[in-house]
Amino acid sequence: MDKTIFFAPDILINPQLPHEEALHCVKVLRKKEGDEILITDGKGRFFEASIIQAHPKHCVVNIDKTINEISAWPFNLHIAFAPTKNLDRIEWFAEKATEIGINRFTPLLCRHSERKEIKLPRIEKILVSAMKQSQKASLPVLDEMIPFSKFVKQPFDGKKYIAHCQDGNKNLLKDIYAKGQDALILIGPEGDFSPQEVEEALLNGFEAVSLGTSRLRTETAALVGCHTIHVLNQ
């Protein structure tokens, strides 16, 4: 499969492309009635469809075939991170992690966080674009920002890790993660997690890990964690 993918989350209820997708399909790509296109709902499904009304505001289609995506990774990967002051860096991470493969993003509000709020619509658009560009049919979940203490108390059915820069005994993530396990990784802000946050995470079942000997930026550390889990599952 190597063709333009259109995103229509409600395609099974409303068989037409959303406005922006319709505009791109009809005006930019010059698709017309009878042409075949490929659509995803972001829920793990592709749809082969035929255009029956080529209008830039409401491109109506007929679904010819449904194809369930074969998951490229047999595990659930969730990364919770403290957004950086420079939002471009987090947008870069979100894009690249989606291309590699991730199930969920959660922005964290930590003690040393420089960014106290985050606007999700722009990041959501980046996730959609990265999903389509990487020929995937599963759109990662993007959560609202949540306080660190509240988040670490939430249940997670898998291995839970906190990557921090403080001294102490920490195993390398690559040495303690086992292939096929669901994983949740916490990545801190530029000023790192506070000692109290690290202790709180450990008390709630997280394991302290290292991502290597280099001191990494927040967005780099998050991407390294994502990539490491994928490499270990090869």
LODREN-940306 format. One record per residue (C-alpha): x, z, y; residue number from 0; residue in one letter; chain. Coordinates in steps of 0.05 Angstrom, whole numbers. Layout:
% LODREN-940306
<r u="X" w="Z" v="Y" resi="NUM" resn="a" chain="A"/>
...
***
This chain:
% LODREN-940306
<r u="0" w="0" v="0" resi="0" resn="m" chain="A"/>
<r u="30" w="-22" v="66" resi="1" resn="d" chain="A"/>
<r u="-21" w="-39" v="118" resi="2" resn="k" chain="A"/>
<r u="-54" w="-11" v="181" resi="3" resn="t" chain="A"/>
<r u="-95" w="50" v="165" resi="4" resn="i" chain="A"/>
<r u="-154" w="71" v="208" resi="5" resn="f" chain="A"/>
<r u="-177" w="143" v="214" resi="6" resn="f" chain="A"/>
<r u="-251" w="159" v="210" resi="7" resn="a" chain="A"/>
<r u="-264" w="231" v="189" resi="8" resn="p" chain="A"/>
<r u="-340" w="220" v="181" resi="9" resn="d" chain="A"/>
<r u="-338" w="151" v="150" resi="10" resn="i" chain="A"/>
<r u="-383" w="171" v="91" resi="11" resn="l" chain="A"/>
<r u="-437" w="196" v="139" resi="12" resn="i" chain="A"/>
<r u="-428" w="146" v="195" resi="13" resn="n" chain="A"/>
<r u="-397" w="80" v="169" resi="14" resn="p" chain="A"/>
<r u="-362" w="59" v="233" resi="15" resn="q" chain="A"/>
<r u="-295" w="70" v="266" resi="16" resn="l" chain="A"/>
<r u="-289" w="121" v="323" resi="17" resn="p" chain="A"/>
<r u="-282" w="90" v="392" resi="18" resn="h" chain="A"/>
<r u="-205" w="90" v="397" resi="19" resn="e" chain="A"/>
<r u="-197" w="64" v="326" resi="20" resn="e" chain="A"/>
<r u="-250" w="10" v="338" resi="21" resn="a" chain="A"/>
<r u="-215" w="-11" v="402" resi="22" resn="l" chain="A"/>
<r u="-149" w="-17" v="366" resi="23" resn="h" chain="A"/>
<r u="-180" w="-54" v="308" resi="24" resn="c" chain="A"/>
<r u="-219" w="-106" v="347" resi="25" resn="v" chain="A"/>
<r u="-182" w="-113" v="413" resi="26" resn="k" chain="A"/>
<r u="-110" w="-103" v="392" resi="27" resn="v" chain="A"/>
<r u="-109" w="-128" v="320" resi="28" resn="l" chain="A"/>
<r u="-165" w="-178" v="333" resi="29" resn="r" chain="A"/>
<r u="-202" w="-161" v="269" resi="30" resn="k" chain="A"/>
<r u="-269" w="-196" v="261" resi="31" resn="k" chain="A"/>
<r u="-332" w="-195" v="218" resi="32" resn="e" chain="A"/>
<r u="-314" w="-205" v="144" resi="33" resn="g" chain="A"/>
<r u="-243" w="-179" v="151" resi="34" resn="d" chain="A"/>
<r u="-221" w="-124" v="103" resi="35" resn="e" chain="A"/>
<r u="-190" w="-60" v="130" resi="36" resn="i" chain="A"/>
<r u="-165" w="5" v="101" resi="37" resn="l" chain="A"/>
<r u="-194" w="72" v="125" resi="38" resn="i" chain="A"/>
<r u="-179" w="145" v="110" resi="39" resn="t" chain="A"/>
<r u="-222" w="206" v="124" resi="40" resn="d" chain="A"/>
<r u="-160" w="251" v="124" resi="41" resn="g" chain="A"/>
<r u="-188" w="289" v="64" resi="42" resn="k" chain="A"/>
<r u="-147" w="254" v="11" resi="43" resn="g" chain="A"/>
<r u="-187" w="190" v="6" resi="44" resn="r" chain="A"/>
<r u="-175" w="117" v="25" resi="45" resn="f" chain="A"/>
<r u="-232" w="68" v="33" resi="46" resn="f" chain="A"/>
<r u="-226" w="-7" v="27" resi="47" resn="e" chain="A"/>
<r u="-279" w="-34" v="75" resi="48" resn="a" chain="A"/>
<r u="-306" w="-99" v="104" resi="49" resn="s" chain="A"/>
<r u="-324" w="-105" v="177" resi="50" resn="i" chain="A"/>
<r u="-397" w="-124" v="187" resi="51" resn="i" chain="A"/>
<r u="-399" w="-114" v="263" resi="52" resn="q" chain="A"/>
<r u="-335" w="-124" v="303" resi="53" resn="a" chain="A"/>
<r u="-347" w="-88" v="368" resi="54" resn="h" chain="A"/>
<r u="-292" w="-50" v="406" resi="55" resn="p" chain="A"/>
<r u="-338" w="10" v="416" resi="56" resn="k" chain="A"/>
<r u="-372" w="12" v="348" resi="57" resn="h" chain="A"/>
<r u="-338" w="-26" v="293" resi="58" resn="c" chain="A"/>
<r u="-387" w="-21" v="235" resi="59" resn="v" chain="A"/>
<r u="-362" w="-28" v="164" resi="60" resn="v" chain="A"/>
<r u="-385" w="-32" v="93" resi="61" resn="n" chain="A"/>
<r u="-346" w="11" v="44" resi="62" resn="i" chain="A"/>
<r u="-326" w="-32" v="-16" resi="63" resn="d" chain="A"/>
<r u="-282" w="17" v="-55" resi="64" resn="k" chain="A"/>
<r u="-260" w="90" v="-52" resi="65" resn="t" chain="A"/>
<r u="-189" w="107" v="-73" resi="66" resn="i" chain="A"/>
<r u="-169" w="180" v="-84" resi="67" resn="n" chain="A"/>
<r u="-99" w="193" v="-59" resi="68" resn="e" chain="A"/>
<r u="-48" w="213" v="-112" resi="69" resn="i" chain="A"/>
<r u="-16" w="274" v="-81" resi="70" resn="s" chain="A"/>
<r u="58" w="264" v="-67" resi="71" resn="a" chain="A"/>
<r u="71" w="339" v="-74" resi="72" resn="w" chain="A"/>
<r u="42" w="385" v="-128" resi="73" resn="p" chain="A"/>
<r u="43" w="447" v="-84" resi="74" resn="f" chain="A"/>
<r u="12" w="476" v="-21" resi="75" resn="n" chain="A"/>
<r u="59" w="482" v="38" resi="76" resn="l" chain="A"/>
<r u="40" w="524" v="99" resi="77" resn="h" chain="A"/>
<r u="87" w="535" v="158" resi="78" resn="i" chain="A"/>
<r u="70" w="586" v="212" resi="79" resn="a" chain="A"/>
<r u="114" w="581" v="273" resi="80" resn="f" chain="A"/>
<r u="122" w="607" v="344" resi="81" resn="a" chain="A"/>
<r u="113" w="548" v="391" resi="82" resn="p" chain="A"/>
<r u="173" w="535" v="437" resi="83" resn="t" chain="A"/>
<r u="170" w="535" v="513" resi="84" resn="k" chain="A"/>
<r u="184" w="460" v="510" resi="85" resn="n" chain="A"/>
<r u="122" w="434" v="473" resi="86" resn="l" chain="A"/>
<r u="155" w="367" v="460" resi="87" resn="d" chain="A"/>
<r u="198" w="401" v="407" resi="88" resn="r" chain="A"/>
<r u="138" w="427" v="370" resi="89" resn="i" chain="A"/>
<r u="104" w="360" v="374" resi="90" resn="e" chain="A"/>
<r u="167" w="329" v="344" resi="91" resn="w" chain="A"/>
<r u="166" w="380" v="287" resi="92" resn="f" chain="A"/>
<r u="91" w="369" v="274" resi="93" resn="a" chain="A"/>
<r u="101" w="294" v="270" resi="94" resn="e" chain="A"/>
<r u="161" w="296" v="223" resi="95" resn="k" chain="A"/>
<r u="132" w="350" v="178" resi="96" resn="a" chain="A"/>
<r u="69" w="309" v="170" resi="97" resn="t" chain="A"/>
<r u="110" w="248" v="151" resi="98" resn="e" chain="A"/>
<r u="147" w="289" v="99" resi="99" resn="i" chain="A"/>
<r u="85" w="325" v="74" resi="100" resn="g" chain="A"/>
<r u="53" w="391" v="94" resi="101" resn="i" chain="A"/>
<r u="-16" w="422" v="84" resi="102" resn="n" chain="A"/>
<r u="-23" w="470" v="142" resi="103" resn="r" chain="A"/>
<r u="7" w="490" v="209" resi="104" resn="f" chain="A"/>
<r u="-7" w="557" v="244" resi="105" resn="t" chain="A"/>
<r u="20" w="572" v="313" resi="106" resn="p" chain="A"/>
<r u="41" w="645" v="319" resi="107" resn="l" chain="A"/>
<r u="40" w="691" v="379" resi="108" resn="l" chain="A"/>
<r u="101" w="736" v="371" resi="109" resn="c" chain="A"/>
<r u="133" w="791" v="412" resi="110" resn="r" chain="A"/>
<r u="188" w="745" v="438" resi="111" resn="h" chain="A"/>
<r u="144" w="683" v="445" resi="112" resn="s" chain="A"/>
<r u="157" w="644" v="509" resi="113" resn="e" chain="A"/>
<r u="93" w="604" v="500" resi="114" resn="r" chain="A"/>
<r u="31" w="646" v="498" resi="115" resn="k" chain="A"/>
<r u="-20" w="590" v="487" resi="116" resn="e" chain="A"/>
<r u="-21" w="521" v="458" resi="117" resn="i" chain="A"/>
<r u="-69" w="462" v="469" resi="118" resn="k" chain="A"/>
<r u="-85" w="431" v="402" resi="119" resn="l" chain="A"/>
<r u="-117" w="363" v="418" resi="120" resn="p" chain="A"/>
<r u="-51" w="328" v="434" resi="121" resn="r" chain="A"/>
<r u="-18" w="355" v="371" resi="122" resn="i" chain="A"/>
<r u="-79" w="335" v="330" resi="123" resn="e" chain="A"/>
<r u="-71" w="263" v="354" resi="124" resn="k" chain="A"/>
<r u="2" w="265" v="334" resi="125" resn="i" chain="A"/>
<r u="-16" w="290" v="265" resi="126" resn="l" chain="A"/>
<r u="-66" w="233" v="256" resi="127" resn="v" chain="A"/>
<r u="-15" w="182" v="279" resi="128" resn="s" chain="A"/>
<r u="39" w="210" v="233" resi="129" resn="a" chain="A"/>
<r u="-10" w="212" v="174" resi="130" resn="m" chain="A"/>
<r u="-28" w="139" v="184" resi="131" resn="k" chain="A"/>
<r u="44" w="116" v="197" resi="132" resn="q" chain="A"/>
<r u="68" w="150" v="132" resi="133" resn="s" chain="A"/>
<r u="11" w="118" v="92" resi="134" resn="q" chain="A"/>
<r u="-21" w="185" v="75" resi="135" resn="k" chain="A"/>
<r u="-95" w="203" v="67" resi="136" resn="a" chain="A"/>
<r u="-89" w="278" v="77" resi="137" resn="s" chain="A"/>
<r u="-89" w="306" v="148" resi="138" resn="l" chain="A"/>
<r u="-55" w="374" v="154" resi="139" resn="p" chain="A"/>
<r u="-98" w="432" v="179" resi="140" resn="v" chain="A"/>
<r u="-78" w="455" v="249" resi="141" resn="l" chain="A"/>
<r u="-100" w="526" v="265" resi="142" resn="d" chain="A"/>
<r u="-111" w="561" v="332" resi="143" resn="e" chain="A"/>
<r u="-55" w="606" v="354" resi="144" resn="m" chain="A"/>
<r u="-59" w="675" v="322" resi="145" resn="i" chain="A"/>
<r u="-22" w="741" v="335" resi="146" resn="p" chain="A"/>
<r u="34" w="753" v="286" resi="147" resn="f" chain="A"/>
<r u="8" w="821" v="262" resi="148" resn="s" chain="A"/>
<r u="-60" w="792" v="247" resi="149" resn="k" chain="A"/>
<r u="-32" w="732" v="210" resi="150" resn="f" chain="A"/>
<r u="16" w="768" v="163" resi="151" resn="v" chain="A"/>
<r u="-42" w="810" v="136" resi="152" resn="k" chain="A"/>
<r u="-81" w="749" v="114" resi="153" resn="q" chain="A"/>
<r u="-80" w="732" v="40" resi="154" resn="p" chain="A"/>
<r u="-40" w="674" v="13" resi="155" resn="f" chain="A"/>
<r u="-39" w="654" v="-60" resi="156" resn="d" chain="A"/>
<r u="34" w="636" v="-67" resi="157" resn="g" chain="A"/>
<r u="104" w="655" v="-46" resi="158" resn="k" chain="A"/>
<r u="112" w="682" v="25" resi="159" resn="k" chain="A"/>
<r u="177" w="677" v="64" resi="160" resn="y" chain="A"/>
<r u="202" w="698" v="133" resi="161" resn="i" chain="A"/>
<r u="263" w="662" v="159" resi="162" resn="a" chain="A"/>
<r u="299" w="705" v="211" resi="163" resn="h" chain="A"/>
<r u="369" w="711" v="242" resi="164" resn="c" chain="A"/>
<r u="379" w="786" v="236" resi="165" resn="q" chain="A"/>
<r u="432" w="819" v="193" resi="166" resn="d" chain="A"/>
<r u="415" w="843" v="124" resi="167" resn="g" chain="A"/>
<r u="408" w="818" v="53" resi="168" resn="n" chain="A"/>
<r u="375" w="750" v="53" resi="169" resn="k" chain="A"/>
<r u="374" w="698" v="-3" resi="170" resn="n" chain="A"/>
<r u="377" w="625" v="13" resi="171" resn="l" chain="A"/>
<r u="308" w="594" v="8" resi="172" resn="l" chain="A"/>
<r u="335" w="542" v="-40" resi="173" resn="k" chain="A"/>
<r u="358" w="597" v="-88" resi="174" resn="d" chain="A"/>
<r u="292" w="636" v="-95" resi="175" resn="i" chain="A"/>
<r u="239" w="583" v="-90" resi="176" resn="y" chain="A"/>
<r u="215" w="554" v="-156" resi="177" resn="a" chain="A"/>
<r u="190" w="483" v="-164" resi="178" resn="k" chain="A"/>
<r u="114" w="477" v="-160" resi="179" resn="g" chain="A"/>
<r u="101" w="542" v="-124" resi="180" resn="q" chain="A"/>
<r u="56" w="545" v="-63" resi="181" resn="d" chain="A"/>
<r u="96" w="568" v="-3" resi="182" resn="a" chain="A"/>
<r u="84" w="599" v="65" resi="183" resn="l" chain="A"/>
<r u="143" w="602" v="112" resi="184" resn="i" chain="A"/>
<r u="146" w="640" v="178" resi="185" resn="l" chain="A"/>
<r u="190" w="612" v="233" resi="186" resn="i" chain="A"/>
<r u="203" w="653" v="295" resi="187" resn="g" chain="A"/>
<r u="210" w="638" v="370" resi="188" resn="p" chain="A"/>
<r u="275" w="623" v="407" resi="189" resn="e" chain="A"/>
<r u="289" w="697" v="412" resi="190" resn="g" chain="A"/>
<r u="275" w="707" v="338" resi="191" resn="d" chain="A"/>
<r u="225" w="755" v="307" resi="192" resn="f" chain="A"/>
<r u="231" w="827" v="330" resi="193" resn="s" chain="A"/>
<r u="257" w="879" v="280" resi="194" resn="p" chain="A"/>
<r u="187" w="908" v="278" resi="195" resn="q" chain="A"/>
<r u="157" w="840" v="260" resi="196" resn="e" chain="A"/>
<r u="207" w="829" v="205" resi="197" resn="v" chain="A"/>
<r u="191" w="898" v="176" resi="198" resn="e" chain="A"/>
<r u="117" w="885" v="181" resi="199" resn="e" chain="A"/>
<r u="124" w="819" v="145" resi="200" resn="a" chain="A"/>
<r u="164" w="851" v="89" resi="201" resn="l" chain="A"/>
<r u="112" w="906" v="81" resi="202" resn="l" chain="A"/>
<r u="59" w="852" v="73" resi="203" resn="n" chain="A"/>
<r u="94" w="816" v="16" resi="204" resn="g" chain="A"/>
<r u="140" w="767" v="52" resi="205" resn="f" chain="A"/>
<r u="212" w="757" v="28" resi="206" resn="e" chain="A"/>
<r u="268" w="749" v="79" resi="207" resn="a" chain="A"/>
<r u="305" w="683" v="71" resi="208" resn="v" chain="A"/>
<r u="361" w="644" v="103" resi="209" resn="s" chain="A"/>
<r u="358" w="569" v="115" resi="210" resn="l" chain="A"/>
<r u="434" w="563" v="117" resi="211" resn="g" chain="A"/>
<r u="495" w="585" v="157" resi="212" resn="t" chain="A"/>
<r u="478" w="548" v="221" resi="213" resn="s" chain="A"/>
<r u="436" w="579" v="276" resi="214" resn="r" chain="A"/>
<r u="377" w="531" v="283" resi="215" resn="l" chain="A"/>
<r u="327" w="517" v="338" resi="216" resn="r" chain="A"/>
<r u="256" w="537" v="321" resi="217" resn="t" chain="A"/>
<r u="232" w="466" v="308" resi="218" resn="e" chain="A"/>
<r u="295" w="449" v="268" resi="219" resn="t" chain="A"/>
<r u="287" w="511" v="225" resi="220" resn="a" chain="A"/>
<r u="214" w="494" v="212" resi="221" resn="a" chain="A"/>
<r u="231" w="423" v="191" resi="222" resn="l" chain="A"/>
<r u="289" w="447" v="147" resi="223" resn="v" chain="A"/>
<r u="241" w="495" v="112" resi="224" resn="g" chain="A"/>
<r u="192" w="438" v="100" resi="225" resn="c" chain="A"/>
<r u="245" w="390" v="75" resi="226" resn="h" chain="A"/>
<r u="278" w="442" v="31" resi="227" resn="t" chain="A"/>
<r u="213" w="455" v="-7" resi="228" resn="i" chain="A"/>
<r u="204" w="380" v="-18" resi="229" resn="h" chain="A"/>
<r u="275" w="370" v="-42" resi="230" resn="v" chain="A"/>
<r u="269" w="427" v="-91" resi="231" resn="l" chain="A"/>
<r u="206" w="394" v="-119" resi="232" resn="n" chain="A"/>
<r u="239" w="327" v="-133" resi="233" resn="q" chain="A"/>
***
